[in-house]
Structures are given as structure tokens and as C-alpha cells.
């Protein structure tokens, strides 16, 4: 009777033969178990609220306040240099002494550092000797010196509108018609950029300007 080889006994603890990887072969890493997919990340430039704009309580995003624009100055609010009122100084003098008072005022201005081209002298009566001398060479040459603006200029108050604006105007009420001061003093005031010096009768000057100076 042939002998039957005994079958090997299999113990329950055995899990099967262990496979040893061959030399030079890398064992495969077990694949991770699939889990929940992460939330989609918004693409750059995609419209939507940024994380910082969402409140911590989970509410709706706060609206971004508009950036206020700087107010633009309007033409009405911009001060005009021509609208500035010059200072008025009155030197009491008679008609006969008004021109001498004006000359003294010019000397004081120049001694104080005023440039000669800053001063315009207007007379209501006889012209200043310098003006009479220069006019003898013709009005073109005379007014060319005014346009040059490098020296004190003397002119008839009746021609004040022809003269340009200068920082200081010295007005000498040294005669002329009774209404010359009332007619020419307002023009002299418009030609003064910073200071108007009036040499004449205070009562007459105040009646023209409408205020005590």
C-alpha cells in the first residue's frame, strides 16, 4: 500500500507567504484612500469677494467705501489780485504845496528802498518839471520811458488811464478845475497796486473817496 505524504498543516495565524521584493525593484507605495475634495480656489482676476471682505460671522461682504476726491477750486473762490484794495495815505497840503509834498513823499519812498520804477506821480494842475521837459521831445519818446518802467514817471492825472499799474501812486492835487480831483482820483486809485499817497486838501479828498483816510 503506497504511502500518502501527509498534507502540511495550515495554521490559522498564517497570512500567506511574504513576498520579498527582488533586489533593485522598488516596492509600490500604497495608494491613499480617496477623501472629500477640497473647495475650489478662485482664479486670479475672477470676480467675487475677497476673503478679507467677508466678516467673521459669515455675513455678506462689506462694501468698499468710495475714495473721496479732492475738491477742485472754482473760479469764484479764487481770490483775484486786481480785486485787492490798496492802502491810502493822505498828506494834507494846499494846492500850492501839493507838488512839493509829493516830491518829498517820493524821496522818502526811494530812501526806504522802493525801486524808482515802482512809483507813478500824477498831478492835477501844472505838470511836473520833468514831465514838461520830456514832453518837449514828443509824446512817443515821453511814453516810451513810461513803458520802460525803470524810473519814476510823472504824468497828468487826466491821462492816468493811459498809464499802467504801479505798486505806488503819488497823487498831487495841485490845482486845475474844481472837479478835476473828483474825476481823476478814482482812476489814480485803480493804478495803485499797493499804496496810494494823496497830497491835497483832506476835506476834498475825503469827499471824493467817501471815507476818511
ROSE-4610 file (N, C-alpha, C; in Angstrom, 1 decimal, always signed):
// ROSE-4610
residu = [X/X/X/X/X/X/X/X/X/X/X/X/X/X/X/X/X/X/X/X/X/X/X/X/X/X/X/X/X/X/X/X/X/X/X/X/X/X/X/X/X/X/X/X/X/X/X/X/X/X/X/X/X/X/X/X/X/X/X/X/X/X/X/X/X/X/X/X/X/X/X/X/X/X/X/X/X/X/X/X/X/X/X/X/X/X/X/X/X/X/X/X/X/X/X/X/X/X/X/X/X/X/X/X/X/X/X/X/X/X/X/X/X/X/X/X/X/X/X/X/X/X/X/X/X/X/X/X/X/X/X/X/X/X/X/X/X/X/X/X/X/X/X/X/X/X/X/X/X/X/X/X/X/X/X/X/X/X/X/X/X/X/X/X/X/X/X/X/X/X/X/X/X/X/X/X/X/X/X/X/X/X/X/X/X/X/X/X/X/X/X/X/X/X/X/X/X/X/X/X/X/X/X/X/X/X/X/X/X/X/X/X/X/X/X/X/X/X/X/X/X/X/X/X/X/X/X/X/X/X/X/X/X/X/X/X/X/X/X/X/X/X/X/X/X/X/X/X/X/X/X/X/X/X/X/X/X/X/X/X/X/X/X/X/X/X/X/X/X/X/X/X/X/X/X/X/X/X/X/X/X/X/X/X/X/X/X/X/X/X/X/X/X/X/X/X/X/X/X/X/X/X/X/X/X/X/X/X/X/X/X/X/X/X/X/X/X/X/X/X/X/X/X/X/X/X/X/X/X/X/X/X/X/X/X/X/X/X/X/X/X/X/X/X/X/X/X/X/X/X/X/X/X/X/X/X/X/X/X/X/X/X/X/X/X/X/X/X/X/X/X/X/X/X/X/X/X/X/X/X/X/X/X/X/X/X/X/X/X/X/X/X/X/X/X/X/X/X/X/X/X/X/X/X/X/X/X/X/X/X/X/X/X/X/X/X/X/X/X/X/X/X/X/X/X/X/X/X/X/X/X/X/X/X/X/X/X/X/X/X/X/X/X/X/X/X/X/X/X/X/X/X/X/X/X/X/X/X/X/X/X/X/X/X/X/X/X/X/X/X/X/X/X/X/X/X/X/X/X/X/X/X/X/X/X/X/X/X/X/X/X/X/X/X/X/X/X/X/X/X/X/X/X/X/X/X/X/X/X/X/X/X/X/X/X/X/X/X/X/X/X/X/X/X/X/X/X/X/X/X/X/X/X/X/X/X/X/X/X/X/X/X/X/X/X/X/X/X/X/X/X/X/X/X/X/X/X/X/X/X/X/X/X/X/X/X/X/X/X/X/X/X/X/X/X/X/X/X/X/X/X/X/X/X/X/X/X/X/X/X/X/X/X/X/X/X/X/X/X/X/X/X/X/X/X/X/X/X/X/X/X/X/X/X/X/X/X/X/X/X/X/X/X/X/X/X/X/X/X/X/X/X/X/X/X/X/X/X/X]
num = [1/1/1/2/2/2/3/3/3/4/4/4/5/5/5/6/6/6/7/7/7/8/8/8/9/9/9/10/10/10/11/11/11/12/12/12/13/13/13/14/14/14/15/15/15/16/16/16/17/17/17/18/18/18/19/19/19/20/20/20/21/21/21/22/22/22/23/23/23/24/24/24/25/25/25/26/26/26/27/27/27/28/28/28/29/29/29/30/30/30/31/31/31/32/32/32/33/33/33/34/34/34/35/35/35/36/36/36/37/37/37/38/38/38/39/39/39/40/40/40/41/41/41/42/42/42/43/43/43/44/44/44/45/45/45/46/46/46/47/47/47/48/48/48/49/49/49/50/50/50/51/51/51/52/52/52/53/53/53/54/54/54/55/55/55/56/56/56/57/57/57/58/58/58/59/59/59/60/60/60/61/61/61/62/62/62/63/63/63/64/64/64/65/65/65/66/66/66/67/67/67/68/68/68/69/69/69/70/70/70/71/71/71/72/72/72/73/73/73/74/74/74/75/75/75/76/76/76/77/77/77/78/78/78/79/79/79/80/80/80/81/81/81/82/82/82/83/83/83/84/84/84/85/85/85/86/86/86/87/87/87/88/88/88/89/89/89/90/90/90/91/91/91/92/92/92/93/93/93/94/94/94/95/95/95/96/96/96/97/97/97/98/98/98/99/99/99/100/100/100/101/101/101/102/102/102/103/103/103/104/104/104/105/105/105/106/106/106/107/107/107/108/108/108/109/109/109/110/110/110/111/111/111/112/112/112/113/113/113/114/114/114/115/115/115/116/116/116/117/117/117/118/118/118/119/119/119/120/120/120/121/121/121/122/122/122/123/123/123/124/124/124/125/125/125/126/126/126/127/127/127/128/128/128/129/129/129/130/130/130/131/131/131/132/132/132/133/133/133/134/134/134/135/135/135/136/136/136/137/137/137/138/138/138/139/139/139/140/140/140/141/141/141/142/142/142/143/143/143/144/144/144/145/145/145/146/146/146/147/147/147/148/148/148/149/149/149/150/150/150/151/151/151/152/152/152/153/153/153/154/154/154/155/155/155/156/156/156/157/157/157/158/158/158/159/159/159/160/160/160/161/161/161/162/162/162/163/163/163/164/164/164/165/165/165/166/166/166/167/167/167/168/168/168/169/169/169/170/170/170/171/171/171/172/172/172/173/173/173/174/174/174/175/175/175/176/176/176/177/177/177/178/178/178/179/179/179/180/180/180/181/181/181/182/182/182/183/183/183/184/184/184/185/185/185/186/186/186/187/187/187/188/188/188/189/189/189/190/190/190/191/191/191/192/192/192/193/193/193/194/194/194/195/195/195/196/196/196/197/197/197/198/198/198/199/199/199/200/200/200/201/201/201/202/202/202/203/203/203/204/204/204/205/205/205/206/206/206/207/207/207/208/208/208/209/209/209/210/210/210/211/211/211/212/212/212/213/213/213]
x = [+0.9/+0.0/+0.9/+0.7/+1.6/+1.4/+2.5/+2.4/+2.0/+0.9/+0.5/+1.1/+1.8/+2.5/+1.5/+1.8/+0.9/+0.9/-0.4/-0.5/-0.1/+0.6/+1.1/-0.1/+0.0/-1.0/-0.9/-2.0/-2.1/-2.6/-1.8/-2.3/-3.1/-4.1/-4.9/-4.2/-3.1/-2.4/-1.5/-1.4/-0.5/-1.3/-0.8/-1.4/-0.9/-0.2/+0.3/+1.7/+2.3/+3.8/+4.1/+5.1/+5.5/+6.4/+6.1/+6.8/+7.9/+9.1/+10.3/+10.6/+10.6/+10.9/+12.3/+12.3/+13.6/+14.6/+15.8/+16.8/+16.7/+16.8/+16.7/+15.3/+14.4/+13.0/+12.3/+11.7/+11.2/+9.8/+9.5/+8.1/+7.1/+6.0/+5.0/+4.4/+4.2/+3.6/+2.1/+1.5/+0.0/-0.7/-1.7/-2.5/-3.3/-3.4/-4.2/-5.7/-6.3/-7.8/-8.4/-9.2/-9.9/-10.7/-10.6/-11.4/-12.2/-12.8/-13.5/-12.6/-13.1/-12.3/-12.3/-11.1/-11.0/-11.9/-12.2/-13.0/-12.3/-12.9/-12.3/-11.7/-10.4/-9.7/-10.1/-10.6/-10.9/-9.7/-9.9/-8.8/-8.4/-7.2/-6.8/-7.6/-8.2/-9.0/-10.4/-10.8/-12.2/-13.0/-14.1/-14.9/-15.5/-15.5/-16.1/-15.4/-16.0/-15.5/-14.2/-13.3/-12.0/-12.2/-11.4/-11.6/-11.6/-10.8/-10.7/-12.0/-12.8/-14.0/-15.2/-15.0/-16.1/-16.0/-17.0/-17.0/-16.8/-16.3/-16.0/-17.3/-18.4/-19.6/-20.3/-19.6/-20.2/-21.2/-21.3/-22.3/-21.8/-22.6/-22.3/-21.1/-20.3/-19.1/-19.5/-18.6/-18.8/-18.5/-19.3/-19.0/-17.8/-16.9/-15.7/-16.1/-15.9/-16.3/-15.6/-16.2/-15.6/-14.5/-13.5/-12.4/-12.8/-12.9/-13.4/-12.3/-12.8/-11.9/-11.7/-10.5/-10.2/-11.0/-11.5/-12.4/-11.5/-12.0/-11.3/-11.7/-10.7/-11.0/-11.8/-12.8/-13.6/-13.1/-13.5/-13.0/-13.6/-14.8/-15.4/-14.7/-14.1/-13.4/-12.0/-11.4/-10.0/-9.9/-9.1/-9.0/-8.3/-8.7/-8.1/-7.2/-6.0/-5.1/-5.5/-6.2/-6.7/-7.8/-8.5/-9.6/-9.1/-7.8/-7.2/-7.3/-7.6/-7.8/-6.4/-5.8/-4.5/-4.7/-3.7/-3.7/-3.7/-4.4/-4.5/-3.8/-2.9/-2.3/-2.5/-3.0/-3.2/-2.2/-1.6/-0.7/-1.4/-1.8/-2.5/-1.6/-2.1/-1.3/-2.3/-1.8/-2.6/-2.3/-3.1/-2.9/-1.5/-1.0/+0.3/+1.4/+1.2/+2.3/+2.1/+1.1/+0.9/+2.0/+2.5/+3.6/+4.9/+5.2/+6.4/+6.2/+4.9/+4.7/+4.8/+4.4/+4.6/+6.0/+6.8/+8.3/+8.9/+8.5/+9.1/+8.7/+7.4/+7.0/+7.8/+8.1/+8.9/+10.3/+10.9/+12.2/+12.2/+11.1/+11.0/+10.9/+10.1/+9.9/+11.2/+12.0/+13.2/+14.2/+14.2/+15.2/+14.8/+13.5/+13.0/+13.3/+13.8/+14.2/+13.3/+12.3/+11.5/+12.3/+12.0/+12.7/+12.0/+12.8/+12.2/+11.1/+11.2/+10.2/+8.9/+8.9/+7.6/+6.7/+7.2/+6.5/+5.9/+4.6/+4.0/+3.5/+3.8/+3.3/+2.3/+1.1/+0.1/-0.2/-0.4/-0.6/-1.9/-2.7/-4.0/-3.8/-2.8/-2.6/-1.4/-0.4/+0.8/+1.5/+2.1/+2.8/+4.1/+4.7/+6.0/+7.0/+8.1/+9.1/+9.7/+9.9/+10.5/+9.5/+8.2/+7.3/+7.2/+7.3/+7.3/+8.5/+9.6/+10.9/+10.8/+10.4/+10.4/+9.3/+8.2/+7.2/+7.7/+8.7/+9.2/+9.9/+10.2/+10.8/+9.8/+8.5/+7.4/+6.8/+5.6/+4.9/+5.4/+5.8/+6.3/+7.5/+8.5/+9.7/+9.3/+8.3/+7.9/+7.2/+6.3/+5.6/+6.5/+7.5/+8.5/+9.2/+9.5/+10.1/+9.2/+7.9/+6.9/+6.9/+6.9/+6.9/+8.1/+9.2/+10.5/+10.4/+9.7/+9.5/+10.7/+11.7/+13.0/+13.2/+12.3/+12.4/+11.1/+11.1/+9.8/+9.2/+7.9/+7.3/+6.3/+6.3/+5.4/+4.4/+3.1/+2.1/+1.0/+0.2/-1.0/-2.1/-2.8/-3.8/-4.9/-5.1/-6.2/-5.8/-4.5/-4.0/-3.7/-4.3/-4.0/-4.4/-5.5/-6.0/-5.0/-4.2/-3.2/-2.0/-1.7/-0.6/-0.9/+0.1/+0.0/+0.0/-0.4/-0.4/+1.0/+1.2/+2.5/+2.2/+3.2/+2.9/+2.5/+3.1/+2.8/+2.5/+1.4/+0.9/+0.9/+1.6/+1.5/+0.7/-0.4/-1.3/-1.2/-0.9/-0.8/-1.9/-2.8/-3.9/-3.4/-2.7/-2.0/-2.7/-4.0/-4.8/-5.6/-5.9/-6.8/-8.2/-9.1/-10.5/-11.1/-12.2/-12.7/-13.1/-13.5/-13.9/-12.9/-11.6/-10.5/-10.2/-10.2/-9.9/-11.0/-12.3/-13.3/-13.3/-12.8/-12.8/-11.6/-10.5/-9.2/-8.7/-9.2/-8.7/-9.1/-10.4/-10.7/-9.8/-9.4/-8.5/-7.2/-6.7/-5.4/-5.5/-6.6/-6.7/-6.6/-7.2/-7.1/-5.7/-4.9/-3.5/-2.5/-3.0/-2.1/-2.2/-1.1/-1.1/-1.1/-0.4/-0.3/-0.5/-0.2/-0.2/-0.6/-1.5/-1.9/-1.6/-0.7/-0.4/-1.1/-2.0/-2.7/-2.2/-1.7/-1.3/-2.3/-3.1/-4.1/-4.9/-6.0/-7.0/-7.7/-7.6/-8.2/-9.7/-10.4/-11.9/-12.3/-11.5/-11.9/-11.6/-10.5/-10.1/-11.1/-11.5/-12.4/-13.8/-14.2/-15.5/-15.5/-14.3/-14.2/-14.1/-13.3/-13.2/-14.3/-15.1/-16.2/-15.9/-14.7/-14.3/-13.1/-12.9/-11.8/-10.5/-9.5/-8.2/-7.1]
y = [-1.2/+0.0/+1.2/+2.1/+3.2/+4.2/+4.8/+5.8/+7.2/+7.7/+9.1/+10.1/+11.0/+12.0/+12.9/+13.1/+13.9/+15.4/+15.9/+17.3/+18.2/+19.3/+20.2/+20.9/+21.0/+21.7/+23.2/+23.8/+25.3/+25.9/+26.6/+27.3/+28.5/+28.8/+30.0/+31.3/+31.3/+32.6/+32.9/+32.0/+32.3/+33.1/+34.1/+35.1/+34.8/+33.8/+33.5/+33.9/+33.4/+33.7/+35.1/+35.6/+37.0/+37.1/+38.2/+38.4/+39.4/+39.0/+39.9/+40.5/+41.8/+42.4/+42.0/+41.8/+41.5/+42.6/+42.3/+43.4/+44.3/+45.7/+46.7/+47.1/+46.5/+46.8/+47.5/+48.6/+49.5/+49.0/+48.9/+48.4/+49.6/+49.3/+50.3/+50.8/+52.2/+52.8/+52.6/+52.2/+52.1/+53.4/+53.3/+54.5/+55.0/+56.3/+56.9/+56.6/+56.5/+56.3/+57.6/+57.6/+58.8/+59.5/+60.8/+61.5/+62.6/+63.5/+64.7/+65.6/+66.1/+67.1/+68.4/+69.1/+70.5/+71.5/+72.6/+73.6/+74.2/+74.6/+75.2/+76.5/+76.7/+78.0/+79.0/+80.2/+81.1/+81.5/+81.6/+82.0/+83.5/+83.8/+85.3/+86.1/+87.2/+88.1/+87.7/+86.6/+86.2/+87.0/+87.6/+88.5/+87.7/+88.4/+87.8/+88.4/+88.3/+89.0/+88.3/+89.1/+88.6/+88.0/+87.1/+86.6/+87.6/+88.7/+89.8/+90.6/+90.5/+91.3/+90.6/+89.3/+88.6/+88.7/+89.0/+89.2/+87.9/+87.9/+86.7/+85.9/+86.6/+86.0/+85.3/+85.4/+84.7/+85.4/+86.7/+87.6/+87.9/+88.8/+89.3/+90.2/+90.3/+91.2/+92.6/+93.4/+94.8/+95.5/+96.5/+97.3/+98.2/+98.3/+99.2/+100.6/+101.5/+102.9/+103.6/+104.5/+105.2/+106.1/+106.3/+107.3/+108.7/+109.6/+110.9/+111.7/+112.4/+113.2/+114.6/+115.1/+116.4/+117.5/+118.4/+119.5/+120.4/+120.6/+121.5/+122.9/+123.8/+125.2/+125.8/+126.5/+127.1/+128.5/+129.1/+130.4/+131.4/+131.2/+132.2/+132.2/+131.0/+131.0/+131.5/+131.6/+132.0/+133.5/+134.0/+135.5/+136.1/+137.3/+138.0/+139.1/+139.1/+140.1/+141.5/+141.7/+143.0/+143.5/+142.6/+143.0/+143.5/+143.4/+143.9/+145.4/+146.0/+147.4/+147.9/+148.9/+149.4/+150.3/+150.4/+151.3/+152.7/+153.6/+155.0/+155.8/+156.7/+157.6/+159.0/+159.9/+161.3/+162.2/+163.1/+164.1/+165.4/+166.1/+167.4/+168.4/+169.1/+170.1/+171.0/+172.2/+173.2/+172.9/+173.5/+173.3/+173.8/+174.9/+175.4/+174.5/+173.8/+173.0/+171.5/+171.1/+169.7/+169.0/+169.7/+169.1/+169.0/+169.9/+169.8/+168.6/+168.4/+167.3/+166.0/+166.0/+164.7/+164.4/+165.4/+165.2/+164.7/+165.2/+164.7/+163.3/+162.9/+161.6/+160.6/+161.0/+160.2/+160.0/+161.0/+160.9/+159.9/+160.0/+159.0/+157.6/+157.4/+156.1/+155.5/+156.3/+155.8/+155.5/+156.4/+156.2/+154.9/+154.5/+153.3/+152.1/+152.2/+151.0/+150.7/+151.6/+151.4/+151.6/+150.8/+151.0/+152.1/+152.9/+154.1/+153.7/+152.5/+152.1/+151.7/+151.6/+151.3/+152.5/+153.7/+154.9/+155.6/+156.0/+156.9/+158.1/+159.3/+160.6/+161.2/+161.5/+162.2/+163.6/+164.5/+165.9/+166.4/+167.2/+167.7/+169.1/+169.9/+171.2/+171.3/+172.1/+172.3/+171.0/+170.6/+169.3/+169.5/+168.3/+168.3/+168.8/+169.5/+170.0/+168.9/+167.7/+166.6/+166.2/+166.1/+165.8/+166.8/+168.1/+169.2/+169.1/+168.8/+168.7/+167.5/+166.4/+165.2/+165.3/+166.0/+166.2/+167.1/+167.9/+168.7/+167.9/+166.7/+165.8/+164.9/+165.1/+164.4/+163.3/+163.1/+162.1/+160.7/+160.3/+159.0/+158.7/+159.6/+159.4/+159.5/+160.3/+160.5/+159.2/+158.6/+157.4/+156.2/+156.2/+155.1/+155.0/+156.1/+156.0/+155.4/+155.7/+155.0/+153.5/+153.1/+151.7/+151.0/+151.7/+151.1/+150.7/+151.5/+151.2/+151.1/+151.9/+151.8/+153.1/+154.0/+155.2/+155.8/+156.8/+157.4/+158.1/+157.9/+158.6/+159.6/+160.8/+161.9/+162.1/+162.2/+162.3/+163.2/+163.7/+164.4/+163.4/+163.8/+162.9/+162.6/+163.5/+163.3/+162.2/+161.8/+160.7/+159.4/+159.4/+158.2/+156.9/+156.9/+155.7/+155.2/+156.1/+155.6/+155.0/+155.4/+154.9/+153.5/+152.7/+151.3/+151.3/+150.1/+150.0/+149.9/+150.6/+150.5/+150.3/+149.7/+149.5/+150.7/+151.9/+153.1/+154.2/+154.9/+156.1/+157.2/+158.3/+159.6/+160.6/+161.0/+161.9/+163.3/+164.3/+165.7/+166.5/+166.9/+167.8/+169.2/+169.6/+170.9/+171.9/+171.9/+172.9/+172.2/+173.0/+172.5/+172.9/+172.4/+172.7/+172.1/+172.7/+172.3/+170.8/+170.3/+168.9/+167.9/+168.4/+167.5/+166.4/+166.7/+165.7/+164.6/+165.1/+164.1/+163.2/+163.7/+163.0/+162.1/+162.5/+161.7/+160.9/+161.2/+160.4/+159.0/+158.6/+157.2/+156.5/+157.1/+156.5/+156.2/+157.2/+157.0/+155.8/+155.7/+154.6/+153.2/+153.1/+151.8/+151.6/+152.6/+152.4/+152.0/+152.1/+151.8/+150.3/+149.6/+148.2/+148.0/+148.8/+148.5/+149.8/+151.0/+152.2/+153.4/+154.2/+155.4/+156.6/+157.5/+158.6/+159.8/+160.5/+161.7/+162.9/+163.9/+165.2/+166.2/+166.7/+167.7/+168.1/+168.7/+169.2/+168.0/+167.7/+166.5/+166.5/+167.6/+167.6/+167.3/+167.8/+167.5/+166.0/+165.5/+164.1/+163.2/+163.4/+162.6/+162.6/+163.7/+163.8/+162.9/+162.8/+162.0/+160.5/+160.2/+158.7/+158.2/+159.1/+158.6/+158.1/+158.2/+157.8/+158.6/+158.7/+159.4/+158.6/+159.1/+158.4/+159.1]
z = [+0.0/+0.0/+0.0/-1.1/-1.2/+0.0/+0.3/+1.4/+0.8/+1.5/+1.0/+1.9/+1.3/+2.1/+2.9/+4.1/+4.9/+4.4/+4.3/+3.9/+4.9/+4.5/+5.5/+6.2/+7.5/+8.3/+8.2/+7.9/+7.8/+9.0/+9.7/+10.9/+10.6/+11.4/+11.2/+11.3/+12.0/+12.1/+10.9/+10.1/+8.9/+7.9/+7.4/+6.4/+5.0/+4.8/+3.5/+3.4/+2.3/+2.2/+2.0/+2.6/+2.5/+1.2/+0.5/-0.8/-0.5/-0.7/-0.6/-1.9/-2.0/-3.3/-3.8/-5.1/-5.6/-5.6/-5.5/-5.5/-6.7/-6.4/-7.5/-7.8/-7.2/-7.5/-6.3/-6.6/-5.6/-5.3/-4.0/-3.7/-3.9/-4.4/-4.7/-3.4/-3.4/-2.2/-2.3/-1.2/-1.2/-1.6/-2.4/-2.8/-1.6/-1.5/-0.4/-0.6/+0.5/+0.4/-0.1/-1.1/-1.6/-0.5/-0.4/+0.6/+0.0/+0.8/+0.2/-0.5/-1.7/-2.5/-1.8/-1.9/-1.3/-2.1/-1.5/-2.1/-3.3/-4.3/-5.5/-5.1/-5.5/-5.3/-6.4/-6.2/-7.3/-8.0/-9.3/-10.2/-10.0/-10.3/-10.2/-11.2/-10.7/-11.5/-11.6/-11.0/-11.0/-10.1/-10.6/-9.7/-8.5/-7.4/-6.2/-5.0/-3.8/-2.6/-2.2/-1.8/-1.2/+0.2/+0.6/+2.0/+3.0/+2.8/+3.9/+3.9/+2.8/+2.8/+3.5/+3.8/+4.4/+5.9/+6.6/+8.0/+8.7/+9.9/+10.7/+11.0/+11.1/+11.4/+10.3/+9.1/+7.9/+7.2/+7.4/+6.8/+5.4/+4.8/+3.4/+3.5/+2.4/+2.4/+2.5/+3.3/+3.4/+2.2/+1.8/+0.6/+0.8/-0.1/+0.0/-0.2/+0.8/+0.7/-0.4/-1.2/-2.3/-1.8/-2.5/-2.2/-2.5/-1.5/-1.8/-2.7/-3.6/-4.4/-3.8/-4.0/-3.5/-4.2/-3.5/-4.1/-5.0/-6.2/-7.2/-6.9/-6.8/-6.6/-7.8/-7.5/-8.6/-8.8/-10.0/-10.3/-9.4/-8.8/-7.9/-6.6/-6.1/-4.8/-4.9/-6.1/-6.2/-6.1/-5.1/-5.0/-6.1/-6.5/-7.7/-7.1/-7.7/-7.3/-7.6/-8.8/-9.2/-8.3/-7.5/-6.6/-5.3/-5.0/-3.8/-3.7/-2.6/-2.4/-1.9/-2.5/-2.0/-0.7/+0.0/+1.2/+0.7/+1.4/+1.1/+2.2/+1.9/+2.8/+2.4/+3.3/+3.0/+3.6/+2.8/+3.3/+3.1/+4.2/+4.0/+3.3/+2.3/+1.6/+0.9/+0.7/-0.1/-1.6/-2.5/-3.9/-4.3/-3.6/-4.0/-3.4/-2.4/-1.8/-2.0/-2.8/-3.1/-3.9/-4.8/-5.6/-4.8/-4.0/-3.1/-2.1/-1.6/-0.7/-1.4/-2.7/-3.5/-3.7/-4.0/-4.2/-3.0/-1.8/-0.5/-0.3/-0.7/-0.5/-1.4/-2.6/-3.5/-2.9/-2.4/-1.8/-0.6/+0.2/+1.4/+0.9/-0.2/-0.7/-1.3/-2.0/-2.5/-1.4/-0.4/+0.7/+1.5/+1.5/+2.2/+1.4/+0.2/-0.6/-1.8/-2.0/-3.2/-4.5/-5.5/-6.8/-7.5/-8.2/-8.9/-9.9/-10.5/-11.4/-10.8/-9.4/-8.7/-8.5/-8.8/-8.4/-9.7/-9.6/-10.6/-9.9/-10.4/-9.8/-10.8/-10.3/-11.1/-10.5/-11.4/-11.0/-11.7/-10.9/-11.4/-12.0/-11.7/-12.2/-13.1/-12.8/-13.6/-13.6/-14.8/-14.9/-14.1/-13.7/-13.0/-14.0/-13.5/-14.4/-15.3/-14.7/-15.5/-16.7/-16.4/-17.5/-18.6/-18.1/-19.1/-20.0/-19.4/-20.2/-21.2/-20.7/-21.6/-22.7/-22.4/-23.4/-24.6/-24.3/-25.4/-26.5/-26.2/-27.2/-28.0/-27.6/-28.3/-27.3/-27.6/-26.7/-26.9/-28.1/-28.3/-27.4/-27.4/-26.5/-25.0/-24.7/-23.3/-22.8/-23.5/-23.1/-23.2/-24.1/-24.1/-22.8/-22.1/-20.8/-19.8/-19.9/-19.1/-19.3/-20.5/-20.8/-20.4/-20.4/-19.9/-18.4/-17.6/-16.2/-15.4/-15.7/-14.9/-14.1/-14.0/-13.3/-12.9/-11.9/-11.5/-12.7/-12.9/-14.1/-13.6/-14.2/-13.9/-15.0/-14.7/-15.7/-15.2/-16.2/-15.9/-15.4/-14.3/-13.7/-14.7/-15.7/-16.7/-17.6/-17.7/-18.5/-17.7/-16.5/-15.6/-16.2/-17.0/-17.6/-18.7/-19.2/-20.2/-19.5/-18.3/-17.5/-17.0/-16.9/-16.4/-14.8/-14.3/-12.9/-12.3/-11.2/-10.5/-9.0/-8.2/-6.8/-6.0/-6.3/-5.6/-6.5/-6.2/-7.0/-6.0/-6.4/-5.6/-6.4/-5.7/-6.4/-5.8/-6.6/-6.1/-6.7/-5.8/-6.1/-6.1/-7.1/-7.2/-8.1/-8.1/-8.9/-9.9/-11.0/-12.1/-11.8/-12.6/-12.5/-11.2/-10.6/-9.4/-9.3/-10.4/-10.4/-10.9/-11.1/-11.6/-10.6/-9.3/-8.3/-8.3/-8.3/-8.3/-9.5/-10.6/-11.9/-12.0/-11.5/-11.8/-10.6/-9.3/-8.2/-8.2/-8.6/-8.8/-9.7/-10.8/-11.8/-11.2/-10.4/-9.7/-8.7/-8.1/-7.2/-7.9/-9.1/-9.8/-10.3/-10.4/-10.9/-9.8/-8.5/-7.4/-7.0/-7.1/-6.8/-5.3/-4.5/-3.0/-2.2/-2.7/-1.9/-2.8/-2.3/-2.9/-1.9/-2.3/-1.4/-2.1/-1.3/-1.9/-1.1/-1.9/-1.3/-1.7/-0.8/-1.1/+0.1/-0.2/+0.9/+1.4/+2.7/+3.3/+3.1/+3.2/+3.1/+1.7/+0.7/-0.7/-1.0/-0.5/-0.8/-0.1/+1.1/+1.8/+1.1/+0.6/-0.1/-1.4/-2.0/-3.3/-3.0/-2.0/-1.7/-0.9/-0.2/+0.5/+1.9/+2.4/+3.7/+4.1/+5.4/+6.0/+5.9/+5.4/+5.2/+5.9]
